[in-house]
């Protein structure tokens, strides 16, 4: 749409249509400017203000603050130069509901005065009271939500959604600021977090002063960032195209200890030929032991040969271990020799009590019973303690003279 203005020649007699065009183009040209400013936006814009708020004395009415809005679908702007209200909210019902408050442009003729009119045919002069001005202001309405639904109704086409208003069950006294959720989306398609429906249908741009204040809070006058404003959540870390990765982080290396100039290559350099991040992780304990308190990257690098030697020793120990043991840690068959066993009668030593009956060809069992100075054995063998020889010894009988 072009910006158009009327044009008159010198001494030209203007017609009523010319003045109507002047009036229409003033507003149309302003809308054209906004259309160009927001041509890429898909949604309606609140340029500034238009906040829904409780009244000075809270009631079932609300007000709108001074502000300006632009409706994308109609290409028209709506403005109020003073506190707009009251806007009535219907009393609450049996259950809570959420209403939608919306506005649109309204053209109102006003300031009625008497004017003279000349008949172009007869030349007669007549007088009439007519409106001499047109006000471009806003019209507001509230769409009541469904009780118990928990979501607001969608806005009306050609209107700008301003706020959602929660009306508690049975509420008939007042709507407070705590019940009102105004638009907070800061750019096109950004959602208003607390809206329940059509969350991105309107966004709040703010005036030029607001925009500059927000920009300068994090930027210098030349557009560069202020110090310490870029946080970790702002950075797109990753290994994809244009993502920030270790290869983008340079190394100061004042001692010239590395040939690498960025972190990615330095990690590989520290790992050594044929090593990987996984083997470094596996040997973390070894590195810590070798490094010790107060050690640096330089000393860890210098101990690379020690780390490799430890790995060689570990491999040898592992080979020796599996030479005599199964994978579950148990001994392999026939690897325990007599020299390995701690024989004896002490605690924890191996004696006859530890040998199961099934492990011998013949098992000799003793009892603790002593009868008449004899030690009895299960197979009938007897050794007697005597002070004299028996009168009639039997075959195989043995005795021990204790008095000799």
BAPA-44682 format. One record per residue (C-alpha): residue in three letters; x, y, z; residue number from 1. Coordinates in steps of 0.25 Angstrom, whole numbers. Layout:
N
r:ALA	x:X	y:Y	z:Z	k:NUM
...
% end
This chain:
404
r:UNK	x:0	y:0	z:0	k:1
r:UNK	x:5	y:14	z:-4	k:2
r:UNK	x:5	y:26	z:5	k:3
r:UNK	x:-4	y:36	z:-2	k:4
r:UNK	x:-8	y:51	z:0	k:5
r:UNK	x:-18	y:60	z:-7	k:6
r:UNK	x:-13	y:71	z:-16	k:7
r:UNK	x:-19	y:84	z:-20	k:8
r:UNK	x:-16	y:95	z:-31	k:9
r:UNK	x:-16	y:110	z:-28	k:10
r:UNK	x:-30	y:116	z:-28	k:11
r:UNK	x:-36	y:102	z:-29	k:12
r:UNK	x:-50	y:101	z:-23	k:13
r:UNK	x:-49	y:88	z:-14	k:14
r:UNK	x:-61	y:78	z:-13	k:15
r:UNK	x:-66	y:71	z:-1	k:16
r:UNK	x:-60	y:58	z:-7	k:17
r:UNK	x:-46	y:65	z:-6	k:18
r:UNK	x:-47	y:68	z:9	k:19
r:UNK	x:-53	y:53	z:11	k:20
r:UNK	x:-40	y:48	z:4	k:21
r:UNK	x:-31	y:57	z:13	k:22
r:UNK	x:-38	y:51	z:26	k:23
r:UNK	x:-37	y:37	z:21	k:24
r:UNK	x:-23	y:37	z:16	k:25
r:UNK	x:-18	y:43	z:29	k:26
r:UNK	x:-22	y:30	z:36	k:27
r:UNK	x:-19	y:21	z:24	k:28
r:UNK	x:-5	y:26	z:23	k:29
r:UNK	x:-2	y:23	z:37	k:30
r:UNK	x:-7	y:9	z:36	k:31
r:UNK	x:2	y:8	z:23	k:32
r:UNK	x:14	y:11	z:32	k:33
r:UNK	x:10	y:1	z:42	k:34
r:UNK	x:8	y:-10	z:31	k:35
r:UNK	x:22	y:-7	z:26	k:36
r:UNK	x:28	y:-8	z:40	k:37
r:UNK	x:21	y:-21	z:43	k:38
r:UNK	x:20	y:-27	z:29	k:39
r:UNK	x:27	y:-40	z:34	k:40
r:UNK	x:19	y:-42	z:46	k:41
r:UNK	x:8	y:-53	z:46	k:42
r:UNK	x:1	y:-48	z:58	k:43
r:UNK	x:-5	y:-36	z:64	k:44
r:UNK	x:4	y:-26	z:72	k:45
r:UNK	x:3	y:-17	z:84	k:46
r:UNK	x:12	y:-6	z:82	k:47
r:UNK	x:12	y:-1	z:96	k:48
r:UNK	x:2	y:0	z:108	k:49
r:UNK	x:-12	y:-7	z:107	k:50
r:UNK	x:-10	y:-14	z:120	k:51
r:UNK	x:-22	y:-19	z:126	k:52
r:UNK	x:-23	y:-16	z:141	k:53
r:UNK	x:-32	y:-15	z:153	k:54
r:UNK	x:-40	y:-2	z:155	k:55
r:UNK	x:-35	y:8	z:166	k:56
r:UNK	x:-47	y:2	z:175	k:57
r:UNK	x:-47	y:-12	z:171	k:58
r:UNK	x:-60	y:-17	z:165	k:59
r:UNK	x:-66	y:-26	z:154	k:60
r:UNK	x:-60	y:-16	z:144	k:61
r:UNK	x:-46	y:-14	z:138	k:62
r:UNK	x:-38	y:-4	z:131	k:63
r:UNK	x:-28	y:-3	z:120	k:64
r:UNK	x:-16	y:6	z:121	k:65
r:UNK	x:-12	y:16	z:110	k:66
r:UNK	x:-6	y:9	z:98	k:67
r:UNK	x:-6	y:5	z:83	k:68
r:UNK	x:-9	y:-8	z:76	k:69
r:UNK	x:-8	y:-12	z:62	k:70
r:UNK	x:-17	y:-23	z:56	k:71
r:UNK	x:-10	y:-31	z:45	k:72
r:UNK	x:-23	y:-36	z:39	k:73
r:UNK	x:-30	y:-23	z:37	k:74
r:UNK	x:-17	y:-14	z:35	k:75
r:UNK	x:-23	y:-4	z:45	k:76
r:UNK	x:-18	y:2	z:58	k:77
r:UNK	x:-25	y:4	z:71	k:78
r:UNK	x:-21	y:15	z:81	k:79
r:UNK	x:-25	y:20	z:94	k:80
r:UNK	x:-19	y:33	z:100	k:81
r:UNK	x:-25	y:31	z:114	k:82
r:UNK	x:-29	y:20	z:123	k:83
r:UNK	x:-40	y:12	z:116	k:84
r:UNK	x:-51	y:7	z:124	k:85
r:UNK	x:-59	y:2	z:131	k:86
r:UNK	x:-60	y:-12	z:124	k:87
r:UNK	x:-70	y:-21	z:130	k:88
r:UNK	x:-67	y:-35	z:134	k:89
r:UNK	x:-79	y:-44	z:137	k:90
r:UNK	x:-81	y:-50	z:151	k:91
r:UNK	x:-75	y:-64	z:154	k:92
r:UNK	x:-84	y:-76	z:153	k:93
r:UNK	x:-84	y:-90	z:159	k:94
r:UNK	x:-69	y:-93	z:154	k:95
r:UNK	x:-58	y:-84	z:151	k:96
r:UNK	x:-56	y:-79	z:137	k:97
r:UNK	x:-46	y:-72	z:128	k:98
r:UNK	x:-50	y:-60	z:120	k:99
r:UNK	x:-43	y:-54	z:108	k:100
r:UNK	x:-42	y:-39	z:107	k:101
r:UNK	x:-40	y:-33	z:93	k:102
r:UNK	x:-40	y:-19	z:86	k:103
r:UNK	x:-42	y:-14	z:72	k:104
r:UNK	x:-42	y:0	z:65	k:105
r:UNK	x:-54	y:8	z:66	k:106
r:UNK	x:-57	y:21	z:58	k:107
r:UNK	x:-66	y:31	z:65	k:108
r:UNK	x:-71	y:44	z:60	k:109
r:UNK	x:-72	y:55	z:70	k:110
r:UNK	x:-72	y:70	z:73	k:111
r:UNK	x:-85	y:74	z:67	k:112
r:UNK	x:-86	y:88	z:62	k:113
r:UNK	x:-95	y:97	z:53	k:114
r:UNK	x:-90	y:98	z:38	k:115
r:UNK	x:-95	y:106	z:26	k:116
r:UNK	x:-98	y:98	z:13	k:117
r:UNK	x:-100	y:104	z:0	k:118
r:UNK	x:-109	y:98	z:-11	k:119
r:UNK	x:-100	y:96	z:-23	k:120
r:UNK	x:-112	y:98	z:-32	k:121
r:UNK	x:-121	y:109	z:-26	k:122
r:UNK	x:-110	y:116	z:-18	k:123
r:UNK	x:-119	y:115	z:-5	k:124
r:UNK	x:-112	y:115	z:8	k:125
r:UNK	x:-116	y:105	z:19	k:126
r:UNK	x:-111	y:102	z:33	k:127
r:UNK	x:-109	y:88	z:40	k:128
r:UNK	x:-103	y:83	z:52	k:129
r:UNK	x:-92	y:73	z:48	k:130
r:UNK	x:-81	y:65	z:54	k:131
r:UNK	x:-68	y:72	z:51	k:132
r:UNK	x:-58	y:62	z:56	k:133
r:UNK	x:-55	y:47	z:56	k:134
r:UNK	x:-48	y:40	z:67	k:135
r:UNK	x:-40	y:27	z:64	k:136
r:UNK	x:-41	y:20	z:78	k:137
r:UNK	x:-43	y:5	z:83	k:138
r:UNK	x:-55	y:-3	z:86	k:139
r:UNK	x:-53	y:-14	z:96	k:140
r:UNK	x:-61	y:-27	z:99	k:141
r:UNK	x:-60	y:-39	z:108	k:142
r:UNK	x:-63	y:-53	z:103	k:143
r:UNK	x:-68	y:-61	z:115	k:144
r:UNK	x:-61	y:-75	z:116	k:145
r:UNK	x:-67	y:-88	z:119	k:146
r:UNK	x:-69	y:-91	z:134	k:147
r:UNK	x:-59	y:-102	z:138	k:148
r:UNK	x:-52	y:-103	z:125	k:149
r:UNK	x:-39	y:-98	z:130	k:150
r:UNK	x:-36	y:-91	z:116	k:151
r:UNK	x:-40	y:-77	z:110	k:152
r:UNK	x:-49	y:-76	z:98	k:153
r:UNK	x:-42	y:-72	z:85	k:154
r:UNK	x:-42	y:-58	z:81	k:155
r:UNK	x:-51	y:-52	z:70	k:156
r:UNK	x:-45	y:-50	z:56	k:157
r:UNK	x:-42	y:-35	z:54	k:158
r:UNK	x:-40	y:-33	z:68	k:159
r:UNK	x:-27	y:-32	z:76	k:160
r:UNK	x:-26	y:-42	z:88	k:161
r:UNK	x:-21	y:-34	z:100	k:162
r:UNK	x:-22	y:-42	z:113	k:163
r:UNK	x:-29	y:-54	z:119	k:164
r:UNK	x:-37	y:-52	z:132	k:165
r:UNK	x:-40	y:-63	z:142	k:166
r:UNK	x:-53	y:-62	z:149	k:167
r:UNK	x:-54	y:-70	z:162	k:168
r:UNK	x:-67	y:-78	z:165	k:169
r:UNK	x:-77	y:-69	z:171	k:170
r:UNK	x:-69	y:-57	z:169	k:171
r:UNK	x:-78	y:-44	z:169	k:172
r:UNK	x:-69	y:-34	z:176	k:173
r:UNK	x:-56	y:-31	z:169	k:174
r:UNK	x:-46	y:-35	z:159	k:175
r:UNK	x:-32	y:-33	z:164	k:176
r:UNK	x:-18	y:-32	z:156	k:177
r:UNK	x:-15	y:-46	z:161	k:178
r:UNK	x:-27	y:-51	z:153	k:179
r:UNK	x:-22	y:-44	z:140	k:180
r:UNK	x:-11	y:-50	z:130	k:181
r:UNK	x:-7	y:-39	z:120	k:182
r:UNK	x:1	y:-42	z:108	k:183
r:UNK	x:16	y:-44	z:111	k:184
r:UNK	x:21	y:-50	z:97	k:185
r:UNK	x:33	y:-41	z:93	k:186
r:UNK	x:33	y:-44	z:78	k:187
r:UNK	x:25	y:-50	z:67	k:188
r:UNK	x:21	y:-65	z:70	k:189
r:UNK	x:27	y:-64	z:85	k:190
r:UNK	x:16	y:-70	z:94	k:191
r:UNK	x:10	y:-63	z:106	k:192
r:UNK	x:14	y:-73	z:117	k:193
r:UNK	x:1	y:-72	z:125	k:194
r:UNK	x:-9	y:-72	z:114	k:195
r:UNK	x:-17	y:-84	z:113	k:196
r:UNK	x:-22	y:-83	z:98	k:197
r:UNK	x:-16	y:-76	z:86	k:198
r:UNK	x:-3	y:-73	z:94	k:199
r:UNK	x:4	y:-67	z:82	k:200
r:UNK	x:-7	y:-59	z:75	k:201
r:UNK	x:-2	y:-46	z:80	k:202
r:UNK	x:12	y:-41	z:84	k:203
r:UNK	x:17	y:-28	z:91	k:204
r:UNK	x:27	y:-20	z:84	k:205
r:UNK	x:28	y:-8	z:93	k:206
r:UNK	x:32	y:6	z:89	k:207
r:UNK	x:45	y:11	z:84	k:208
r:UNK	x:50	y:15	z:98	k:209
r:UNK	x:47	y:1	z:103	k:210
r:UNK	x:54	y:-6	z:91	k:211
r:UNK	x:66	y:3	z:93	k:212
r:UNK	x:66	y:1	z:108	k:213
r:UNK	x:65	y:-15	z:106	k:214
r:UNK	x:76	y:-14	z:96	k:215
r:UNK	x:86	y:-6	z:103	k:216
r:UNK	x:84	y:-14	z:116	k:217
r:UNK	x:93	y:-25	z:109	k:218
r:UNK	x:100	y:-17	z:98	k:219
r:UNK	x:109	y:-5	z:95	k:220
r:UNK	x:105	y:7	z:87	k:221
r:UNK	x:112	y:1	z:75	k:222
r:UNK	x:104	y:-12	z:76	k:223
r:UNK	x:115	y:-21	z:82	k:224
r:UNK	x:112	y:-29	z:95	k:225
r:UNK	x:115	y:-24	z:108	k:226
r:UNK	x:125	y:-32	z:116	k:227
r:UNK	x:120	y:-45	z:123	k:228
r:UNK	x:106	y:-45	z:117	k:229
r:UNK	x:107	y:-58	z:109	k:230
r:UNK	x:104	y:-69	z:118	k:231
r:UNK	x:105	y:-84	z:116	k:232
r:UNK	x:90	y:-86	z:112	k:233
r:UNK	x:92	y:-76	z:101	k:234
r:UNK	x:103	y:-84	z:94	k:235
r:UNK	x:99	y:-95	z:84	k:236
r:UNK	x:109	y:-105	z:88	k:237
r:UNK	x:110	y:-118	z:79	k:238
r:UNK	x:118	y:-124	z:67	k:239
r:UNK	x:108	y:-120	z:56	k:240
r:UNK	x:110	y:-109	z:46	k:241
r:UNK	x:112	y:-95	z:52	k:242
r:UNK	x:111	y:-101	z:66	k:243
r:UNK	x:122	y:-98	z:77	k:244
r:UNK	x:131	y:-109	z:80	k:245
r:UNK	x:145	y:-112	z:86	k:246
r:UNK	x:151	y:-108	z:73	k:247
r:UNK	x:146	y:-94	z:74	k:248
r:UNK	x:153	y:-92	z:88	k:249
r:UNK	x:167	y:-87	z:87	k:250
r:UNK	x:178	y:-90	z:97	k:251
r:UNK	x:187	y:-79	z:102	k:252
r:UNK	x:199	y:-89	z:106	k:253
r:UNK	x:208	y:-78	z:111	k:254
r:UNK	x:219	y:-89	z:114	k:255
r:UNK	x:218	y:-95	z:99	k:256
r:UNK	x:216	y:-109	z:105	k:257
r:UNK	x:206	y:-113	z:94	k:258
r:UNK	x:207	y:-112	z:79	k:259
r:UNK	x:192	y:-111	z:78	k:260
r:UNK	x:185	y:-97	z:78	k:261
r:UNK	x:171	y:-102	z:81	k:262
r:UNK	x:165	y:-111	z:91	k:263
r:UNK	x:160	y:-122	z:81	k:264
r:UNK	x:174	y:-125	z:76	k:265
r:UNK	x:181	y:-123	z:90	k:266
r:UNK	x:172	y:-134	z:96	k:267
r:UNK	x:177	y:-144	z:85	k:268
r:UNK	x:191	y:-139	z:87	k:269
r:UNK	x:190	y:-142	z:102	k:270
r:UNK	x:184	y:-156	z:99	k:271
r:UNK	x:196	y:-160	z:91	k:272
r:UNK	x:197	y:-169	z:78	k:273
r:UNK	x:186	y:-179	z:78	k:274
r:UNK	x:180	y:-175	z:90	k:275
r:UNK	x:165	y:-170	z:92	k:276
r:UNK	x:157	y:-163	z:102	k:277
r:UNK	x:152	y:-177	z:107	k:278
r:UNK	x:166	y:-182	z:110	k:279
r:UNK	x:169	y:-169	z:117	k:280
r:UNK	x:156	y:-170	z:125	k:281
r:UNK	x:160	y:-185	z:129	k:282
r:UNK	x:173	y:-180	z:134	k:283
r:UNK	x:168	y:-168	z:141	k:284
r:UNK	x:173	y:-174	z:155	k:285
r:UNK	x:187	y:-177	z:149	k:286
r:UNK	x:188	y:-162	z:144	k:287
r:UNK	x:183	y:-157	z:158	k:288
r:UNK	x:193	y:-166	z:165	k:289
r:UNK	x:204	y:-161	z:156	k:290
r:UNK	x:200	y:-147	z:156	k:291
r:UNK	x:198	y:-145	z:171	k:292
r:UNK	x:195	y:-132	z:178	k:293
r:UNK	x:201	y:-119	z:171	k:294
r:UNK	x:204	y:-126	z:158	k:295
r:UNK	x:201	y:-119	z:145	k:296
r:UNK	x:197	y:-123	z:131	k:297
r:UNK	x:212	y:-122	z:128	k:298
r:UNK	x:216	y:-132	z:138	k:299
r:UNK	x:205	y:-142	z:134	k:300
r:UNK	x:210	y:-141	z:120	k:301
r:UNK	x:224	y:-144	z:125	k:302
r:UNK	x:219	y:-156	z:132	k:303
r:UNK	x:213	y:-162	z:119	k:304
r:UNK	x:224	y:-173	z:119	k:305
r:UNK	x:221	y:-177	z:133	k:306
r:UNK	x:207	y:-178	z:130	k:307
r:UNK	x:210	y:-187	z:118	k:308
r:UNK	x:219	y:-195	z:127	k:309
r:UNK	x:208	y:-197	z:137	k:310
r:UNK	x:199	y:-202	z:126	k:311
r:UNK	x:210	y:-212	z:122	k:312
r:UNK	x:211	y:-217	z:136	k:313
r:UNK	x:196	y:-218	z:137	k:314
r:UNK	x:196	y:-227	z:125	k:315
r:UNK	x:206	y:-236	z:130	k:316
r:UNK	x:199	y:-237	z:144	k:317
r:UNK	x:186	y:-241	z:136	k:318
r:UNK	x:193	y:-252	z:128	k:319
r:UNK	x:199	y:-258	z:141	k:320
r:UNK	x:186	y:-257	z:148	k:321
r:UNK	x:178	y:-265	z:137	k:322
r:UNK	x:190	y:-275	z:136	k:323
r:UNK	x:186	y:-281	z:150	k:324
r:UNK	x:171	y:-276	z:151	k:325
r:UNK	x:158	y:-277	z:144	k:326
r:UNK	x:151	y:-264	z:139	k:327
r:UNK	x:142	y:-264	z:151	k:328
r:UNK	x:154	y:-264	z:160	k:329
r:UNK	x:154	y:-279	z:164	k:330
r:UNK	x:167	y:-287	z:164	k:331
r:UNK	x:169	y:-296	z:152	k:332
r:UNK	x:170	y:-311	z:154	k:333
r:UNK	x:183	y:-317	z:160	k:334
r:UNK	x:190	y:-303	z:163	k:335
r:UNK	x:190	y:-304	z:178	k:336
r:UNK	x:203	y:-312	z:182	k:337
r:UNK	x:207	y:-317	z:196	k:338
r:UNK	x:217	y:-305	z:198	k:339
r:UNK	x:205	y:-296	z:196	k:340
r:UNK	x:197	y:-302	z:208	k:341
r:UNK	x:199	y:-297	z:223	k:342
r:UNK	x:198	y:-310	z:230	k:343
r:UNK	x:197	y:-310	z:245	k:344
r:UNK	x:188	y:-310	z:257	k:345
r:UNK	x:187	y:-295	z:259	k:346
r:UNK	x:175	y:-286	z:256	k:347
r:UNK	x:173	y:-285	z:241	k:348
r:UNK	x:183	y:-296	z:238	k:349
r:UNK	x:180	y:-309	z:231	k:350
r:UNK	x:179	y:-322	z:239	k:351
r:UNK	x:172	y:-336	z:238	k:352
r:UNK	x:159	y:-329	z:243	k:353
r:UNK	x:159	y:-322	z:230	k:354
r:UNK	x:160	y:-334	z:221	k:355
r:UNK	x:146	y:-341	z:218	k:356
r:UNK	x:145	y:-356	z:220	k:357
r:UNK	x:142	y:-357	z:205	k:358
r:UNK	x:156	y:-352	z:202	k:359
r:UNK	x:164	y:-364	z:209	k:360
r:UNK	x:164	y:-379	z:206	k:361
r:UNK	x:162	y:-383	z:220	k:362
r:UNK	x:157	y:-373	z:231	k:363
r:UNK	x:162	y:-374	z:245	k:364
r:UNK	x:152	y:-369	z:256	k:365
r:UNK	x:156	y:-366	z:270	k:366
r:UNK	x:147	y:-364	z:282	k:367
r:UNK	x:149	y:-356	z:294	k:368
r:UNK	x:145	y:-367	z:303	k:369
r:UNK	x:156	y:-373	z:312	k:370
r:UNK	x:152	y:-386	z:320	k:371
r:UNK	x:161	y:-392	z:330	k:372
r:UNK	x:173	y:-386	z:325	k:373
r:UNK	x:171	y:-390	z:311	k:374
r:UNK	x:169	y:-383	z:298	k:375
r:UNK	x:158	y:-390	z:290	k:376
r:UNK	x:158	y:-390	z:275	k:377
r:UNK	x:146	y:-394	z:266	k:378
r:UNK	x:154	y:-406	z:260	k:379
r:UNK	x:157	y:-413	z:274	k:380
r:UNK	x:171	y:-409	z:275	k:381
r:UNK	x:175	y:-406	z:289	k:382
r:UNK	x:187	y:-402	z:297	k:383
r:UNK	x:187	y:-404	z:312	k:384
r:UNK	x:195	y:-396	z:322	k:385
r:UNK	x:199	y:-406	z:333	k:386
r:UNK	x:208	y:-408	z:344	k:387
r:UNK	x:209	y:-423	z:342	k:388
r:UNK	x:208	y:-433	z:331	k:389
r:UNK	x:194	y:-439	z:328	k:390
r:UNK	x:193	y:-454	z:333	k:391
r:UNK	x:187	y:-459	z:320	k:392
r:UNK	x:190	y:-450	z:309	k:393
r:UNK	x:181	y:-452	z:296	k:394
r:UNK	x:187	y:-452	z:282	k:395
r:UNK	x:190	y:-438	z:277	k:396
r:UNK	x:188	y:-432	z:291	k:397
r:UNK	x:198	y:-421	z:294	k:398
r:UNK	x:201	y:-413	z:307	k:399
r:UNK	x:210	y:-402	z:312	k:400
r:UNK	x:217	y:-404	z:326	k:401
r:UNK	x:216	y:-391	z:333	k:402
r:UNK	x:225	y:-395	z:345	k:403
r:UNK	x:237	y:-400	z:337	k:404
% end
